[in-house]
C-alpha cells in the first residue's frame, strides 16, 4: 500500500521551482490499487502476504492537471510484508482482528527543475490494533461480505528535511477504511474499499519551505474491482482507484490554495487460487492527476492463508 513513497520529494521540488501559485505539501503514501478482487472476503485465521509494486511516471502535473514541461521521471519499486490475524472472538456480529504492514522501497527521482536523487530502505509502518470482519450476509438476496479497519501509519521510515527524496513521510496518519464484496452470481463479484486519510503536522518540513511545520490535507481514496471466474480458481477482471484531497495543505497553520491532489487509475488484472495460496496481478494506467505525478503501476501480490 506504499506505492507513492517519493511524492514528498517530487511535489516539494515542484513547489520550490516556483511553477505553482502555492506551496504543495504532498500526501503520504496510501493504498492505491494494492488490493483488488474479492477484497472483503476473509475468515478467522492468519494471513501472510507480500506485495510487490512498480510505479513509473514521466509526467508531473500541476494544480490544473497540466503536464509540467521538461524531462521528468519518478520510479518506485516497493515490497510490503503484511501479516493479519482474525480471531474467533465475536464483536458486533463480526470477528475481531489485527494487522501490520511493513514496507521497503527503492526510489529514483529526476527532474529538470530540481536535483536528481535516490533513496532506499524501510518506509512508514502501518498497524491496525482493531478491525472487524463480518461473515457472509445477504444484501437484496445476494451474498455480501464487509470489513471495517482502523489503520494507523507511523513515521518509522528514513527521513531527512535536507534530502530531496525520502522513503518516510515524518507524519502520523489515521487511515481507516470500509471494504465490501458483493457476489451476484457464484462466478461474478464486485469489491470496493473506501478510505479516509488524516495526517498530523510535520515538525521538520522540507528545508526549502523555510517553515516551522507543515501538514498535508485530509483526503478520501477508494479501490474498486470486478472479476469473473473464467475457470476453476482463476479470475480475471478490471480494477481501479481514485484519490481526492478534500482539505488544503497547511504551512505554519496557513491554508495553501490550489494544493489539493487528485488522481485516477484503471486497468486489467487476475487472481489465481492454489490450495491456500493466492496470487494477484494488476496493472493501472493513471489519468486526471493534479499536484502529483501521472504514470503506470504494476502490482503483484502473493498470499498464504493459515
Backbone bond lengths (Angstrom), bond angles and torsions (degrees), N, CA, C in turn:
res aa  C-N    CA-C-N  psi(-1)  N-CA   C-N-CA  omega(-1)  CA-C   N-CA-C  phi
1 X - - - 1.437 - - 1.507 112.15 -
2 X 1.344 115.85 15.48 1.465 118.98 -175.20 1.517 110.11 -115.64
3 X 1.320 116.24 55.32 1.453 119.88 -172.20 1.513 113.81 -73.27
4 X 1.332 119.49 -24.77 1.458 120.05 -171.38 1.519 111.32 -120.73
5 X 1.328 116.34 54.07 1.454 120.66 -175.49 1.524 113.32 -70.32
6 X 1.310 118.67 -13.28 1.463 119.95 -178.50 1.519 113.26 -104.00
7 X 1.313 118.77 6.16 1.454 120.68 -177.82 1.525 110.97 -62.46
8 X 1.320 117.70 -33.70 1.461 120.29 178.51 1.516 110.91 -52.35
9 X 1.313 116.85 -50.62 1.456 120.08 -179.81 1.517 111.00 -68.43
10 X 1.320 117.19 -44.17 1.457 120.77 -174.14 1.516 111.87 -59.24
11 X 1.326 116.70 -50.80 1.455 118.84 -174.54 1.518 111.49 -75.40
12 X 1.319 117.78 -35.02 1.463 119.28 177.32 1.518 110.83 -60.65
13 X 1.332 117.31 -40.31 1.451 119.68 179.40 1.515 111.50 -71.76
14 X 1.321 117.18 -33.56 1.451 119.66 174.38 1.513 110.16 -59.89
15 X 1.328 115.60 -44.83 1.451 119.59 -179.09 1.520 111.01 -64.89
16 X 1.333 116.74 -41.56 1.454 120.03 -176.54 1.515 111.49 -68.07
17 X 1.333 117.49 -18.28 1.453 119.85 -179.37 1.517 112.11 -76.45
18 X 1.333 117.52 -9.19 1.439 120.85 177.69 1.511 113.87 79.49
19 X 1.338 118.97 17.55 1.450 120.90 -177.96 1.514 112.17 -93.08
20 X 1.303 119.80 -3.95 1.453 123.41 -178.82 1.510 108.87 -121.14
21 X 1.374 118.67 146.90 1.448 120.91 -179.67 1.510 112.88 -73.45
22 X 1.329 119.23 -2.52 1.456 121.78 179.39 1.514 109.61 -145.82
23 X 1.330 115.53 159.87 1.453 120.87 174.49 1.526 108.50 -82.33
24 X 1.327 117.59 122.52 1.456 122.27 -178.67 1.514 110.35 -96.31
25 X 1.320 116.39 130.26 1.460 122.39 175.37 1.525 106.92 -105.70
26 X 1.306 118.88 111.10 1.460 120.80 -171.62 1.522 113.08 -67.39
27 X 1.314 114.77 149.67 1.458 120.74 173.03 1.524 109.76 -69.47
28 X 1.328 117.65 148.49 1.468 119.48 173.07 1.529 109.93 -68.48
29 X 1.315 118.30 163.37 1.465 120.86 -178.62 1.520 111.89 -64.16
30 X 1.330 115.45 141.51 1.459 121.65 -179.73 1.529 109.36 -135.66
31 X 1.318 115.70 172.90 1.464 122.05 179.70 1.522 109.64 -76.50
32 X 1.313 115.72 101.39 1.461 121.70 173.81 1.522 107.98 -116.99
33 X 1.332 116.62 95.58 1.453 122.05 177.04 1.506 115.86 81.66
34 X 1.326 118.24 5.15 1.466 119.81 -179.67 1.527 112.09 -75.15
35 X 1.325 117.30 -18.39 1.466 122.44 173.03 1.525 107.65 -122.34
36 X 1.338 115.94 149.69 1.474 118.02 -173.42 1.525 112.04 -148.52
37 X 1.331 117.74 -95.92 1.456 122.42 -167.61 1.528 113.20 -75.00
38 X 1.352 115.58 142.25 1.470 123.73 178.11 1.527 111.31 49.48
39 X 1.312 115.96 42.88 1.457 122.49 -168.43 1.522 113.87 -64.22
40 X 1.322 118.12 -38.23 1.467 120.79 -172.97 1.524 113.34 -93.21
41 X 1.313 118.00 4.65 1.468 121.09 179.70 1.527 109.35 -89.42
42 X 1.318 116.92 113.88 1.463 122.32 178.92 1.520 109.02 -156.69
43 X 1.336 116.24 158.59 1.455 122.10 -175.46 1.532 109.47 -138.99
44 X 1.333 118.07 165.16 1.476 120.06 178.61 1.529 112.27 -54.05
45 X 1.330 115.00 138.60 1.456 121.09 -178.83 1.518 110.47 141.64
46 X 1.331 116.03 -164.65 1.460 122.79 -178.72 1.519 110.61 -111.53
47 X 1.314 115.47 145.58 1.458 122.48 172.61 1.523 108.54 -128.46
48 X 1.325 116.31 127.49 1.462 121.94 173.24 1.519 106.75 -124.17
49 X 1.325 116.89 126.97 1.457 118.86 -178.72 1.523 111.46 -146.62
50 X 1.323 113.80 158.17 1.456 121.73 176.91 1.532 107.52 -125.61
51 X 1.329 114.91 130.44 1.456 120.77 179.91 1.525 108.89 -116.76
52 X 1.341 115.66 120.57 1.456 121.55 178.04 1.527 108.15 -107.89
53 X 1.318 117.08 131.74 1.459 119.53 179.22 1.519 110.84 -134.91
54 X 1.327 113.84 149.28 1.460 122.22 176.72 1.516 107.48 -129.59
55 X 1.334 116.25 127.55 1.458 121.13 179.62 1.525 108.76 -128.87
56 X 1.343 115.94 135.44 1.458 120.14 178.56 1.522 109.18 -141.22
57 X 1.327 114.98 131.39 1.466 120.66 179.25 1.517 109.74 -135.02
58 X 1.333 115.78 133.34 1.457 122.26 172.21 1.528 111.54 -109.15
59 X 1.320 115.78 1.98 1.460 120.85 -175.93 1.518 109.78 -123.30
60 X 1.326 117.19 129.83 1.461 123.44 178.05 1.524 107.66 -119.66
61 X 1.326 116.98 112.23 1.465 120.78 -173.68 1.518 112.44 -94.28
62 X 1.338 116.30 146.92 1.458 121.36 176.68 1.523 110.36 -87.70
63 X 1.329 117.06 -169.94 1.455 120.71 -174.81 1.529 113.18 -69.74
64 X 1.329 117.73 -14.09 1.456 121.94 176.11 1.524 112.34 -98.69
65 X 1.328 116.70 3.33 1.452 120.55 -179.56 1.511 114.38 82.40
66 X 1.344 117.49 11.26 1.464 121.48 179.32 1.527 110.53 -88.52
67 X 1.302 115.77 140.35 1.463 121.63 179.36 1.522 109.40 -69.01
68 X 1.322 116.91 130.10 1.457 120.66 176.50 1.527 109.03 -74.70
69 X 1.314 117.40 141.73 1.468 120.17 -175.86 1.526 111.97 -69.49
70 X 1.315 114.36 161.25 1.453 119.82 175.48 1.509 112.97 101.86
71 X 1.314 115.36 176.71 1.455 122.82 178.92 1.530 108.71 -97.24
72 X 1.329 115.96 105.91 1.461 121.87 -175.71 1.523 108.80 -125.75
73 X 1.327 116.77 145.46 1.463 119.69 -174.85 1.513 111.18 -148.93
74 X 1.326 115.48 138.48 1.458 122.44 172.97 1.519 108.27 -135.35
75 X 1.329 116.97 125.19 1.464 121.82 177.23 1.523 108.32 -127.53
76 X 1.335 116.18 131.90 1.461 121.85 179.94 1.527 108.97 -132.37
77 X 1.311 116.45 128.64 1.462 122.48 171.07 1.521 107.55 -120.67
78 X 1.324 116.53 128.41 1.458 119.15 -176.29 1.519 111.24 -139.03
79 X 1.331 114.56 156.66 1.460 122.82 174.40 1.520 107.24 -135.53
80 X 1.332 116.28 127.52 1.464 121.64 -177.66 1.525 109.11 -120.10
81 X 1.328 115.63 121.80 1.465 121.20 174.77 1.521 108.92 -92.05
82 X 1.315 115.82 124.73 1.470 122.31 -174.87 1.526 109.34 -123.16
83 X 1.331 116.11 125.30 1.467 122.06 175.75 1.526 107.65 -124.36
84 X 1.327 116.66 124.93 1.464 121.79 -179.71 1.519 109.62 -130.55
85 X 1.329 115.05 147.33 1.465 121.93 179.43 1.517 109.07 -132.87
86 X 1.331 115.72 129.57 1.464 122.07 174.56 1.516 107.71 -116.83
87 X 1.333 116.61 121.29 1.461 121.79 -177.04 1.525 110.70 -86.06
88 X 1.323 115.35 175.97 1.463 121.31 172.36 1.531 111.75 -92.54
89 X 1.336 115.42 2.52 1.466 120.16 179.46 1.524 109.94 -74.76
90 X 1.329 116.39 126.64 1.458 122.04 -176.56 1.521 110.94 -90.48
91 X 1.326 115.41 137.25 1.453 122.31 177.40 1.524 108.27 -147.47
92 X 1.335 116.08 122.81 1.471 121.83 -178.83 1.527 111.75 53.68
93 X 1.322 116.09 34.67 1.451 121.21 177.63 1.511 114.99 84.73
94 X 1.358 116.87 -4.31 1.453 120.28 179.85 1.510 111.55 -119.20
95 X 1.336 116.02 -173.98 1.458 122.32 -179.25 1.527 109.76 -104.29
96 X 1.347 116.58 133.02 1.457 121.84 179.15 1.521 110.04 -75.33
97 X 1.356 116.42 142.43 1.453 120.96 177.24 1.519 112.79 -148.38
98 X 1.331 116.18 173.01 1.466 123.19 177.69 1.524 107.98 -149.70
99 X 1.354 116.33 160.10 1.460 119.56 -177.85 1.517 111.34 -157.28
100 X 1.346 115.39 164.82 1.457 122.89 175.46 1.520 108.31 -144.88
101 X 1.351 116.70 142.45 1.457 122.90 178.08 1.528 108.51 -129.14
102 X 1.337 115.79 126.19 1.463 121.65 -176.00 1.526 108.89 -120.59
103 X 1.353 118.25 113.14 1.466 120.78 -176.48 1.531 113.69 -99.50
104 X 1.311 114.88 147.28 1.457 123.73 167.41 1.526 107.34 -124.20
105 X 1.340 116.62 146.55 1.463 118.38 -176.30 1.517 111.75 -148.54
106 X 1.336 114.14 154.28 1.465 123.42 170.70 1.522 106.57 -125.35
107 X 1.349 117.15 127.01 1.453 122.54 -174.48 1.518 110.71 -120.65
108 X 1.325 115.97 143.31 1.455 121.75 175.61 1.525 107.36 -139.20
109 X 1.326 116.35 115.82 1.459 121.84 -172.27 1.521 109.64 -127.08
110 X 1.343 116.59 129.70 1.455 120.40 -178.65 1.525 109.43 -147.34
111 X 1.343 117.22 130.24 1.462 121.89 174.95 1.518 109.40 -138.33
112 X 1.329 115.14 165.86 1.455 120.37 175.48 1.524 111.66 -85.68
113 X 1.345 116.60 -13.13 1.465 119.71 -175.64 1.522 111.99 -109.99
114 X 1.332 117.87 9.16 1.459 120.55 179.66 1.507 109.98 -157.20
115 X 1.332 118.31 177.68 1.460 120.77 -177.80 1.519 112.46 -72.06
116 X 1.307 115.41 157.56 1.455 121.56 173.39 1.517 107.58 -89.75
117 X 1.347 116.59 143.29 1.447 117.97 -178.26 1.519 109.92 -159.34
118 X 1.339 114.86 161.42 1.462 122.67 177.16 1.519 108.79 -139.06
119 X 1.326 116.45 158.09 1.454 121.24 173.96 1.518 108.46 -156.64
120 X 1.319 116.13 159.44 1.451 120.94 176.31 1.520 108.43 -156.33
121 X 1.327 115.91 159.07 1.454 119.93 177.23 1.516 112.86 137.89
122 X 1.335 114.23 -162.37 1.464 122.06 -178.14 1.520 110.64 -73.57
123 X 1.327 116.81 134.03 1.453 122.22 175.88 1.520 111.35 -94.69
124 X 1.324 116.14 -165.89 1.463 122.07 -179.63 1.529 110.59 -79.85
125 X 1.324 115.99 123.51 1.460 122.24 -178.26 1.526 110.19 -77.01
126 X 1.332 116.24 140.07 1.466 122.66 174.65 1.523 109.28 -109.25
127 X 1.335 115.96 137.00 1.459 120.85 177.66 1.520 109.29 -134.06
128 X 1.304 115.26 145.86 1.459 121.74 172.16 1.520 108.38 -129.21
129 X 1.329 117.14 108.61 1.462 119.14 177.77 1.521 112.40 -79.43
130 X 1.347 115.84 -3.76 1.461 118.58 -172.45 1.521 110.90 -157.26
131 X 1.333 116.75 116.51 1.462 120.07 164.00 1.528 108.78 -144.13
132 X 1.309 115.46 159.57 1.461 121.65 179.53 1.519 108.83 -121.43
133 X 1.330 116.17 124.78 1.458 123.14 176.00 1.523 108.27 -107.45
134 X 1.345 116.69 115.14 1.455 119.23 179.89 1.518 110.72 -87.54
135 X 1.330 117.27 142.39 1.464 120.68 176.29 1.528 110.05 -71.09
136 X 1.308 115.71 177.50 1.465 120.86 -176.97 1.530 111.55 -61.04
137 X 1.339 114.57 130.59 1.460 122.23 171.33 1.522 107.81 -124.27
138 X 1.321 116.27 -172.15 1.450 120.52 177.02 1.516 110.33 -122.93
139 X 1.328 115.84 138.64 1.453 123.25 174.64 1.520 107.28 -127.11
140 X 1.321 116.13 114.27 1.476 121.81 -174.31 1.525 110.69 54.13
141 X 1.345 114.44 37.14 1.454 120.46 177.66 1.511 115.06 80.28
142 X 1.364 117.75 6.15 1.468 121.65 -178.10 1.526 110.34 -110.86
143 X 1.333 118.42 143.55 1.469 120.90 176.91 1.523 110.85 -56.41
144 X 1.339 115.25 139.19 1.462 121.44 -170.31 1.522 108.99 -146.45
145 X 1.336 117.46 126.00 1.460 123.27 178.89 1.529 108.42 -120.16
146 X 1.339 116.39 148.90 1.460 119.23 179.31 1.526 111.10 -152.53
147 X 1.350 114.32 157.35 1.453 121.13 -179.93 1.535 108.54 -150.81
148 X 1.330 116.02 142.12 1.459 121.30 171.82 1.520 108.18 -122.56
149 X 1.338 116.14 135.48 1.457 121.24 -170.19 1.527 109.24 -136.40
150 X 1.346 116.46 131.92 1.457 121.94 -179.56 1.536 108.20 -106.38
151 X 1.329 115.26 93.50 1.456 122.66 -170.12 1.534 110.54 -100.82
152 X 1.340 115.60 135.66 1.465 122.12 178.13 1.528 108.80 -121.11
153 X 1.339 115.50 138.22 1.467 121.11 175.62 1.525 108.72 -106.85
154 X 1.330 116.18 133.79 1.454 122.25 -176.06 1.527 110.01 -111.78
155 X 1.341 118.68 142.09 1.470 121.36 -177.76 1.527 112.96 -78.86
156 X 1.321 116.23 64.89 1.462 122.28 -177.76 1.523 112.55 -91.52
157 X 1.330 117.09 -13.82 1.450 120.49 -174.99 1.519 113.46 -75.86
158 X 1.315 114.90 156.95 1.459 121.30 178.08 1.524 109.84 -61.41
159 X 1.351 116.57 131.28 1.462 120.44 -176.81 1.523 110.29 -149.32
160 X 1.325 115.68 138.81 1.454 122.23 172.62 1.522 108.29 -143.31
161 X 1.307 116.98 130.47 1.466 120.34 -179.67 1.527 111.65 -69.26
162 X 1.325 118.20 -12.91 1.459 121.43 179.56 1.529 112.07 -101.12
163 X 1.319 117.05 3.58 1.459 120.95 178.82 1.525 110.67 -98.15
164 X 1.329 116.35 138.94 1.462 120.68 178.96 1.522 112.08 -73.63
165 X 1.326 117.62 -20.99 1.464 121.96 -179.32 1.517 109.03 -135.01
166 X 1.331 116.83 133.45 1.464 122.20 178.69 1.526 110.06 -136.87
167 X 1.322 116.38 142.40 1.460 119.35 173.01 1.528 111.18 -85.29
168 X 1.334 118.33 -14.46 1.459 123.07 177.09 1.513 111.11 -106.98
169 X 1.344 117.08 156.82 1.464 121.43 -177.28 1.528 112.89 -104.98
170 X 1.338 117.91 -14.90 1.469 123.11 179.50 1.523 113.24 62.20
171 X 1.336 117.19 30.95 1.466 121.61 173.58 1.526 108.80 -137.36
172 X 1.331 115.44 154.18 1.456 122.06 168.24 1.526 107.78 -89.41
173 X 1.325 115.89 141.88 1.461 120.06 179.65 1.520 110.23 -133.00
174 X 1.335 115.53 145.05 1.458 123.06 171.30 1.521 106.12 -111.31
175 X 1.340 116.35 119.42 1.460 121.27 -169.80 1.533 111.59 -134.10
176 X 1.349 118.33 60.62 1.464 120.54 -178.08 1.524 111.45 -71.01
177 X 1.335 115.99 157.11 1.463 119.24 177.62 1.527 111.37 -145.11
178 X 1.335 113.31 161.41 1.465 122.41 173.11 1.521 107.33 -124.29
179 X 1.341 117.28 124.45 1.458 122.45 -179.44 1.521 109.97 -114.69
180 X 1.325 115.62 145.62 1.459 120.94 -179.34 1.527 109.51 -145.40
181 X 1.315 115.92 142.62 1.463 122.59 173.28 1.525 108.79 -131.45
182 X 1.329 116.19 127.71 1.458 123.31 177.91 1.522 108.23 -113.45
183 X 1.344 116.34 135.47 1.469 121.34 -175.03 1.531 109.12 -119.21
184 X 1.341 118.46 88.85 1.470 120.98 -178.31 1.519 113.59 -65.18
185 X 1.345 116.54 -36.02 1.463 121.92 177.00 1.526 107.66 -137.15
186 X 1.335 118.86 164.24 1.466 119.74 179.59 1.530 113.68 -57.10
187 X 1.337 118.14 -22.31 1.465 120.69 -177.42 1.526 113.36 -103.81
188 X 1.309 117.82 -18.71 1.462 121.24 -174.22 1.523 111.13 -109.04
189 X 1.329 116.90 137.58 1.464 120.92 177.31 1.525 110.29 -143.82
190 X 1.340 114.53 151.54 1.456 122.81 174.38 1.530 108.03 -126.09
191 X 1.331 116.90 131.97 1.461 120.84 -179.05 1.520 110.39 -130.38
192 X 1.330 114.79 151.23 1.461 120.36 175.79 1.519 109.32 -151.86
193 X 1.330 115.14 149.60 1.463 121.47 177.19 1.531 107.61 -136.98
194 X 1.335 116.50 117.08 1.461 122.49 -176.27 1.522 109.89 -108.59
195 X 1.344 116.73 125.00 1.460 123.79 -177.64 1.527 111.77 -112.46
196 X 1.333 114.54 153.19 1.462 123.03 164.73 1.522 107.11 -119.89
197 X 1.338 117.07 143.06 1.463 121.59 -177.44 1.520 110.26 -128.46
198 X 1.339 115.44 124.26 1.470 122.35 171.37 1.520 108.11 -124.23
199 X 1.341 116.36 140.20 1.465 121.39 -176.68 1.520 111.29 -126.13
200 X 1.325 115.78 144.50 1.457 121.21 176.12 1.523 110.38 -81.20
201 X 1.328 116.44 177.66 1.455 121.55 175.20 1.527 111.04 -74.19
202 X 1.309 115.13 146.96 1.469 122.37 169.71 1.522 106.63 -97.72
203 X 1.331 117.27 111.88 1.464 120.84 -176.36 1.533 113.25 -85.74
204 X 1.331 116.39 5.35 1.459 121.24 176.45 1.528 108.17 -141.10
205 X 1.341 117.70 66.65 1.469 120.62 -173.09 1.526 112.29 -71.72
206 X 1.310 115.08 168.23 1.455 122.68 178.57 1.529 109.65 -49.98
207 X 1.341 116.63 130.12 1.464 120.61 -167.53 1.523 113.20 -61.26
208 X 1.337 117.15 -26.19 1.457 118.89 -178.80 1.526 112.79 -70.12
209 X 1.326 117.43 -14.73 1.457 119.54 176.23 1.521 112.22 -72.68
210 X 1.342 116.04 -22.52 1.467 121.05 -177.92 1.532 110.50 51.77
211 X 1.334 115.23 50.62 1.462 121.40 -176.88 1.523 109.58 -133.30
212 X 1.335 115.66 160.84 1.460 121.60 177.36 1.527 111.61 -81.99
213 X 1.321 116.99 -31.27 1.460 120.52 179.23 1.516 109.84 -158.31
214 X 1.308 114.83 161.19 1.468 122.37 175.75 1.519 107.87 -142.40
215 X 1.327 116.17 160.46 1.463 120.26 179.88 1.520 110.04 -147.79
216 X 1.347 117.38 118.46 1.465 119.42 174.99 1.528 110.33 -64.60
217 X 1.326 116.73 149.22 1.454 121.31 179.47 1.519 112.85 -70.90
218 X 1.325 115.18 173.42 1.461 121.56 174.86 1.530 109.01 -82.15
219 X 1.326 116.04 157.50 1.460 119.67 -177.06 1.518 110.35 -151.84
220 X 1.309 115.12 162.41 1.464 122.82 167.89 1.527 107.11 -122.91
221 X 1.328 116.14 144.13 1.457 119.60 174.80 1.510 109.16 -147.09
222 X 1.320 116.11 152.40 1.459 121.35 -172.88 1.522 110.05 -140.93
223 X 1.333 115.90 140.97 1.463 123.29 167.41 1.525 107.80 -107.55
224 X 1.314 117.38 141.23 1.460 121.93 177.98 1.517 109.20 -140.60
225 X 1.333 116.87 145.16 1.463 120.37 -176.58 1.521 110.52 -154.52
226 X 1.313 115.02 153.43 1.462 122.53 172.96 1.522 107.90 -139.81
227 X 1.333 116.81 135.28 1.462 119.73 -179.66 1.520 110.79 -140.00
228 X 1.334 114.47 158.08 1.469 122.09 179.57 1.522 108.35 -131.67
229 X 1.323 116.51 134.54 1.465 121.37 178.91 1.524 108.98 -78.84
230 X 1.330 116.18 103.02 1.459 121.61 -177.66 1.524 110.81 -71.81
231 X 1.323 115.86 -44.79 1.469 121.24 170.27 1.514 107.48 -145.09
232 X 1.308 117.99 172.69 1.454 122.66 -170.52 1.524 111.75 -50.57
233 X 1.334 114.83 123.23 1.466 124.57 174.97 1.526 114.32 70.08
234 X 1.335 118.32 7.72 1.466 120.70 176.82 1.524 109.30 -122.95
235 X 1.329 115.21 122.51 1.459 122.42 -179.75 1.524 110.17 -119.06
236 X 1.316 115.67 145.63 1.456 121.63 172.77 1.522 107.80 -133.05
237 X 1.328 115.39 151.31 1.451 117.85 -178.44 1.508 112.64 -176.26
238 X 1.317 114.95 -160.27 1.456 122.32 -179.57 1.526 108.60 -128.82
239 X 1.324 115.78 144.34 1.461 120.84 -179.94 1.525 108.85 -138.70
240 X 1.319 115.30 159.66 1.455 119.02 179.86 1.516 111.55 -157.78
241 X 1.324 115.29 173.39 1.455 120.69 176.80 1.521 109.39 -147.98
242 X 1.321 114.63 159.53 1.466 121.64 176.68 1.516 108.26 -146.79
243 X 1.325 115.95 142.96 1.460 122.43 176.57 1.515 108.80 -132.74
244 X 1.336 115.99 134.53 1.459 121.56 175.20 1.519 109.75 -137.93
245 X 1.307 116.70 117.70 1.463 120.68 173.71 1.521 108.63 -74.66
246 X 1.336 117.38 134.56 1.460 120.73 -172.07 1.525 113.93 -111.06
247 X 1.334 118.89 -11.61 1.457 121.77 173.54 1.522 109.13 -132.63
248 X 1.316 116.02 155.76 1.457 121.02 -178.14 1.529 111.59 -70.48
249 X 1.329 115.47 153.44 1.453 120.88 168.47 1.532 109.14 -67.28
250 X 1.342 114.96 161.03 1.463 120.22 177.95 1.521 110.05 -128.12
251 X 1.326 116.27 141.75 1.455 123.45 171.70 1.519 107.34 -127.18
252 X 1.336 115.83 120.12 1.474 121.13 -174.25 1.529 111.48 50.80
253 X 1.349 115.95 38.19 1.456 122.09 176.57 1.512 115.00 82.83
254 X 1.328 118.84 -1.47 1.468 122.47 -177.66 1.521 110.60 -100.65
255 X 1.343 116.07 130.60 1.457 120.71 177.68 1.525 111.18 -62.50
256 X 1.328 115.76 141.08 1.465 122.09 177.84 1.527 108.90 -107.21
257 X 1.335 116.73 112.06 1.462 119.73 -177.79 1.523 110.11 -68.25
258 X 1.324 115.75 155.18 1.468 122.83 178.91 1.529 111.66 56.33
259 X 1.330 117.20 35.96 1.464 120.13 -176.84 1.531 113.19 -108.81
260 X 1.322 118.41 0.16 1.461 120.63 -174.59 1.523 111.26 -77.24
261 X 1.330 114.29 139.79 1.459 121.21 179.27 1.523 111.19 -96.48
262 X 1.331 114.10 153.24 1.465 120.66 176.64 1.519 108.42 -153.99
263 X 1.344 116.65 145.35 1.458 120.73 173.34 1.527 108.95 -164.40
264 X 1.327 115.37 151.46 1.467 123.04 174.67 1.523 108.10 -129.81
265 X 1.347 116.32 147.17 1.454 121.24 176.29 1.513 110.46 -143.87
266 X 1.327 117.65 144.62 1.469 121.32 179.65 1.521 109.17 -152.25
267 X 1.352 116.15 149.75 1.456 119.38 178.19 1.517 112.27 177.81
268 X 1.330 117.20 176.20 1.467 122.54 -177.68 1.526 112.33 -83.16
269 X 1.332 115.21 167.53 1.460 120.06 176.96 1.508 111.84 -170.05
270 X 1.339 115.65 172.96 1.460 120.09 175.31 1.519 110.19 -146.87
271 X 1.328 115.09 162.93 1.459 122.93 175.44 1.522 108.38 -135.60
272 X 1.347 115.98 136.25 1.457 120.85 178.54 1.517 109.16 -130.03
273 X 1.315 116.30 131.92 1.464 122.68 179.81 1.522 109.16 -109.64
274 X 1.334 115.02 126.74 1.454 121.45 178.02 1.518 107.76 -128.95
275 X 1.343 116.21 97.54 1.454 122.06 -176.11 1.531 109.14 59.20
276 X 1.335 118.69 -114.76 1.467 120.73 179.76 1.540 111.98 -101.33
277 X 1.332 116.23 13.71 1.467 121.61 176.86 1.525 109.75 -103.68
278 X 1.342 116.06 142.46 1.455 122.10 177.60 1.524 108.46 -127.27
279 X 1.331 116.35 133.28 1.462 122.36 178.40 1.528 109.06 -121.28
280 X 1.337 116.48 132.16 1.459 122.10 179.13 1.532 108.63 -127.24
281 X 1.314 116.57 142.60 1.461 121.62 171.64 1.520 108.35 -140.35
282 X 1.344 116.21 123.98 1.458 121.80 179.36 1.521 110.15 -133.92
283 X 1.312 116.57 145.42 1.459 121.31 172.56 1.528 108.63 -128.60
284 X 1.327 116.07 146.14 1.463 121.25 -175.25 1.523 110.48 -134.56
285 X 1.321 114.97 143.24 1.454 122.39 176.16 1.525 107.53 -120.39
286 X 1.327 116.29 120.74 1.457 120.29 -172.02 1.525 112.28 -88.13
287 X 1.347 114.46 154.30 1.448 121.89 175.47 1.519 108.66 -153.50
288 X 1.320 116.49 164.47 1.456 121.50 174.38 1.512 114.88 67.16
289 X 1.333 118.98 23.21 1.462 120.59 -177.63 1.523 111.06 -71.93
290 X 1.320 115.42 141.62 1.459 122.84 173.52 1.526 108.52 -134.23
291 X 1.318 116.48 133.04 1.469 123.13 179.93 1.524 112.95 58.35
292 X 1.320 117.31 33.48 1.458 121.14 178.18 1.525 109.14 -167.08
293 X 1.330 118.05 167.42 1.464 120.44 176.68 1.528 111.80 -67.49
294 X 1.326 115.03 161.17 1.471 122.24 176.10 1.517 107.47 -132.99
295 X 1.357 116.75 119.59 1.454 118.99 -173.83 1.505 112.78 -153.38
296 X 1.335 115.57 -147.69 1.465 122.78 179.58 1.524 108.48 -125.73
297 X 1.318 115.32 153.03 1.457 121.16 -176.70 1.520 109.67 -140.92
298 X 1.333 116.36 139.15 1.466 122.48 174.81 1.522 107.87 -125.79
299 X 1.341 116.12 133.09 1.465 122.13 -178.38 1.526 109.33 -126.29
300 X 1.331 115.75 126.04 1.466 121.62 172.14 1.516 108.28 -119.10
301 X 1.331 116.49 127.54 1.464 121.25 -176.08 1.522 109.15 -129.40
302 X 1.329 116.95 132.92 1.452 122.89 176.68 1.529 108.82 -124.43
303 X 1.331 116.44 127.45 1.458 121.83 -173.81 1.523 110.26 -126.10
304 X 1.327 115.01 146.92 1.455 122.33 175.63 1.517 108.53 -126.10
305 X 1.321 117.74 127.36 1.457 123.12 -179.58 1.526 109.36 -103.89
306 X 1.335 115.67 131.89 1.461 121.50 178.70 1.527 109.48 -115.25
